Amino acid sequence: MFRIGIIGAGHIAEKMAATINGMPEVEAYAVAARQYDRAAAFAARFGFDKAYGSYEELVSDPDVDLVYVATPHSHHFAHVRLCLGHGKAVLCEKAFMANAKEAEEVIGISEQKGIFLAEAIWTRYMPFQRTVREIVDGGAIGKPMILSAHLGYPVSGKERIMRPELGGGALLDLGVYALNFAMMMFGNDIADIVSSCTKADTGIDLQNSITLKYSDGRIADLHSTAVCASDRQGIVCGDKGYIICDNINNMLKADLYDSNHSLVRTYRAPQQITGFEYQVQACIDAIAQGKVETPYMPHSETLKVMHIMDDLRQSWGVVFPNDSMTV
């Protein structure tokens, strides 16, 4: 049985715990929080064997096979480095790090020590996104030339969004999904980026608009917002039609239309536990094969996304305390 430990006991950790409990291949083994009582309550609720009041205790447990890091963006660097320092394989929640410099360092440690490390950007691992990519690449919409991707929720009241010291803002929390959707569909041969954002009094981006121009002329138009709900759709358009994905954050349905705007076919995703199971399985498979990364989200792609987000924040004047730290 593959034993999983979780660092952090918030909402995203709860979703991972529910996922683990639905997977016969893995065991809900250990959880750690900054307060033992919180970890113990989490462990009791989700059936974990062990509860720890410090992250150091969890990574020191020899029976933990994989650590899922579910803390704020600003803490990922310290927590992933802690795991790698104890020889633990890691699946770290998106956004992977606060900046590319942190990402480069932990990936360097992973590759130097031969320890598995992956970003938990769940959309990259879902089989349905590959189905949509195959439809697009297979010529169903003709030559794909433009896409749009939107993601927004009214979450500006949350601390993790509003505080720069937590790596806040719409980009790292929501825009990362739009960027990944564009890269999954069009690749990363990006020639130019034009963008703008609306900033909060705290200095973070509340919402943003990003246009990627590809070397071959294709364009990706991306929007993310923390101040309102959006349609969440991802649309890829070609000269013979277009495909509309219902939710770039968890694609469950895609409608294929021809150039006359007539519905040709509806595709649906396979039944899932939560959608997180695909990234967990990818980690298990890669670790079993002795790999330090997974082909679904290789280190090079994680770094590409982090560098793009760094460049965007720099152009907007959005600065995190992590950016000035020596790593």
N, C-alpha and C positions, 0 to 999 in steps of 0.2 A: 504494500500500500504506500502510495506517495503522500508524504506528510507535509502539509502547508501551514506556515505561520504567517500571521498578519500583523504588521506594525501600523497602529492607528485603529480607532474603534468608532469612526464616524459613519456617515451615511453610505459612502462608497465602499467602506469595509463591510457593512451589513449586506450590500448587494453581492459582494464576493463571497461572503460566508454562506448566503443562500445558494449561490452557484455551487460551491464546494459540496454542500449537503445534497445536491442533486446529481453529483457525479460519482459513480461507483469506483472510479479509478483513483480517487484522492481521499484523504482524510483531513477533516477539520481538526488540526492538531493543537495549535497554540495561537494565542493572541496577546499582544502587549499594548498597553496604554501608559500614559504618564502617571495615572493614578490606578493603583491595583484594583480598587473597588469597581472602577469602570470596566477594566479588563475582565474581572470576575463576572460581572453582570452580563457582559457580551458573551463570554464563554458559556455561561449557563443558558442563555437564550438560544445560542446556535449550536450547542453541543460540542464545544471544543474541549479537548482533554486538559489543556494547560492554560493558565492565565498568569501573565507577568506584569509587574508594576514598573518595569523599565525595559527599554528596547535592548539594552545590553544583555539582559537575562535571556531574552528570546534568541538572539543570534548566538549565544553561548550554548544553547541546547543542541547537543549532537544529533538529536533525532529529527530536527527540522531539515527537510529536503529543499524547500523553496520558500523564500520570503516575499510576500506581496506588500509593497510599501504604499500605504494609503493615507499619507499625511499631506499637508499643504505643499504647493510647488516650492516654496522657499526652503522647505526642510528636506527635500528629496536628496540633495547632494550629500548632506551629512549622514542621512539614514542609509542611503545606498552604499556610501563608502564604509560605513560601519559594518554592513552586511558582507561586503566583499572582503573586508579586513578579517572577517571570521570565516572566510571560505564559503559563504552561503550564496547559492544561486538566487537571482533577484528578478522579480517582475515589478517594475516601478510604474505607478499610475501616471497618466499624462497630466499636464505637460511634463515631459520627462525631467527637465531641470528648469531653473529660473533663467538660465542663459546657456549659450553654446560652450562657453569656457568650462563651466561645471560639467556639461555633458561630455566634452572631450576628455576631461580628467578621469571620470568614472569608467568611461568606455576603454580608455587606455589601461586602467587597472584590470578591468575584466579580461581584455585581450592578453595582457602581459602575464596574468596569473592563470589564465585558462578557466575562468569562472563565468558561468552563464549570466547574461544580463539582457533584459528586454524592456521595451516601453509598452505599457498597458494601454495602447490606443486601440480599443476593442474593435473599432470598425475595420482595421487592417486585417483582422483575423477571420472575419465573418465570411462564410462560404457564399453568401448571397451577393456580396460586393464583387466577388470574382465572377459570379454569374452575369451581373450587369456589365462588367468589363468585357466579358466574352461576347455579349450581345453587341456592344459598341464596336469592338474590334472585328467582329464577324461580318460587319457591313450592313446590319439591319437598319441603321439610320444613314447609311451612305458614308460620306467623308465627314467625320466629326470635326467641327470647327470652333464651337463656342460652348461653354458651360456656365452655369450659375449654381451657387450653393449658399444657402441661408441658414443661419441657426441663431435663435434668440429666445431668451426666457427673462421674465421680470425678476431678476435676482440681485438687483443693485443694493438691496438691503442687507446682503450677507457680508460678513466680515472678510471672508476669503476673496470676495470680489473687490471690495473697496480699499483694502489695505495693501500698499505697495510692499510692505515688509513681509507679506504673505504671498507675494508674487501675483497680486490681484490684476483685475482687468478682464475685459471681454476676450482679448486675443488668446491668452494662455488657457483660459477656461473653455471657450466656445469656438473662437476663430481657428484653433488648432484642428478642429474637425473639418471645417471648410477647406483649409489648406490641404489636409490629408485626402479629402475627397477629390480635389483637383489633381493631386499627384497620383492618386490611384487610377484616375481616368486618363489623364494626359501626360503623366510622367513628370520629370523634374528638369527638363531642358528649357529653363526659364530665361528669357533674354532681358526682360525688363519688368519692373514692378512699380505701379503707381498706387498711392493709398492716401487715405485721410482718416481722422478719428475725431470723436468728441470726448473730451477729457473731463473727469470729475475734479472737484476741489482737492482731492487727495493726490491727484497727479496720474491716476490710472486711466486707461481708455475704457469708456463706458460702452461705446459702439464704434465700429470701424467699417470701412469699405476698402477692399483690396482688389486690384486688377492685375492679373498675371498675363503677360504677353509671352508666348512661346516662340522659339526660334523659327518654327515653321508657319507662324502667323496665327495659330490658334490663340484664343483668349479665354481666360477664366475670370468670372466676375463673382467676388465673394463678399458676403456681409455677415457680421456677427454683432449681436447686441445683448447687453445685460439689463436693458431698461424696458423691454417689451417682448411679447411673444411674436415669433415669426412663423412662416409656413414650414420651415425646416427642410424645404425641398432641395433636391439636387437634380438639375436638368442638364442633359447633354444633347446638343443639337447638331444634326448633320444635314447634308443637302438632299437627303431622301426621307427625313423624319427626325423624331426626337424621342427621348425616353425620360420619363419623370419618376424619380425615386421619392418615396413618400417622406423620408426622414433620414438625413445624412448622419444623424447620431445613432440610428439603429434601423437600417433599411429592412422593411418587412414586405414591401410591395413596390413594384415598378410597372408603369404603364407605357407601352410602346405605341407611338403614333406615327402615321405616315405623313408625307408632306402636305396632305390635304386636311390634316388635323383630325383624321379618323382613327379611332382606337383600333389597333391591330391585335394586341394581345396584352394580357395582364400576367405578370410573373409574381410569384409569392415565395418568401423565404421559408426554409424548413422550420418546423417547430423547434423552439429553443427553451432552455431553462431560464436564463436571463439574457443571454448573448455573451456573457463573460466566459462561458465554458470553452469557447474556441481558443482564446488566448492561453488559458490554463493548459489545454491539451497540447497546444503548440510548444509550450515550455517543457512539458513532460517529454514530448518526442525529441526535442532538441537536446535536452539534458541526457536522455538515454543514448543519443548518438554522439555524445561527447562534444557538442558544439557550444560555442560561447554566445551565439546569437541565433535568431530564428529567421528564416527566409521571408516570413510574412511581414516583419518589420526589422530589417537588418540595421546594424549600427549606422551605416552610411545614410540611410533614409532618416533616421532619428536626427542625426547631425544636420542634414540638409534643412529639415523643418526648423530646428533650433536656430540655425544661422539666419533663415528668413525672418523668423520672429524677432531676433535681435536687431536686424536691419530695420524692420518696421518700427519697433519701439524707439530706436535711435532717431529715426526720421520724425517721430511724433513727440520726442522729448519725454517719453515714459521711462522712468529710471527706477530700478529696484535697489535696495541696500546690497543685495547679493552681487550686483554688477561691479561694485567697488572693492569687493572682498578678494583677497589673494587666494587662489586655489591652485 
